């Protein structure tokens, strides 16, 4: 599994199911900016910071609460362990 696969097939669909495509995209873009992560050449560390930023987003906290946001972040970080580094 690659970093882009995790974003496109794990995080994005989960956010889209709850927030819709447009708001999910804004949440991801905002989290990427807060995490100071590049668009191209993202590392596992960058993605972990994005997970943390998503889980702290006010919209996410409002919908899932702190416990729900933290639980999803833990699942996403677990999926990140399957990423092969080339």
C-alpha positions in Angstrom: 0.0 0.0 0.0 1.3 3.5 -0.9 0.8 6.9 0.8 -1.5 8.0 -2.0 -3.5 4.8 -1.7 -4.1 5.5 2.0 -5.2 9.1 1.3 -7.4 8.2 -1.7 -8.9 4.9 -0.4 -8.9 5.1 3.3 -9.1 8.7 4.6 -10.8 10.5 1.8 -13.8 8.1 1.4 -14.3 8.1 5.2 -14.4 11.9 5.3 -16.6 12.1 2.2 -19.2 9.7 3.6 -19.7 12.1 6.6 -18.9 15.5 5.2 -19.5 15.2 1.5 -16.8 15.5 -1.2 -16.3 19.3 -1.1 -16.0 19.6 2.6 -13.8 16.5 2.9 -11.5 18.0 0.3 -11.3 21.3 2.3 -10.6 19.4 5.5 -7.7 17.4 3.9 -6.3 20.6 2.2 -6.5 22.5 5.5 -4.8 19.7 7.4 -2.1 19.4 4.8 -1.4 23.1 5.1 -1.4 23.0 9.0 0.9 20.0 8.9 3.2 21.9 6.5 3.2 18.7 4.3 4.2 18.9 0.6 1.7 17.9 -2.1 4.3 15.9 -3.9 6.9 13.6 -2.2 4.9 13.2 1.0 6.6 11.0 3.7 5.0 8.9 6.4 5.9 11.6 8.9 4.0 14.2 6.7 1.0 11.9 6.6 1.0 11.3 10.3 1.0 15.1 10.9 -1.9 15.4 8.5 -3.8 12.7 10.4 -3.2 14.7 13.6 -4.4 17.9 12.0 -7.5 16.2 10.6 -8.4 14.8 14.0 -8.0 18.2 15.6 -10.1 20.0 12.9 -13.1 21.7 14.5 -15.5 20.2 11.9 -14.2 16.7 12.6 -14.3 17.3 16.4 -17.8 18.6 16.0 -19.0 15.6 14.1 -17.1 12.7 15.7 -16.1 14.2 19.0 -12.6 13.9 20.4 -12.8 10.1 21.1 -14.1 9.4 17.6 -11.5 11.6 15.9 -8.7 10.0 17.9 -10.0 6.5 17.1 -10.0 7.2 13.4 -6.5 8.8 13.6 -5.2 5.6 15.3 -6.8 3.4 12.5 -5.2 5.6 9.8 -1.8 5.5 11.5 -2.2 1.7 11.7 -2.9 1.6 7.9 0.3 3.7 7.4 2.4 0.9 8.9 1.6 -1.0 5.7 3.2 1.6 3.5 6.3 0.4 1.7 9.2 2.8 1.6 11.1 2.8 -1.6 
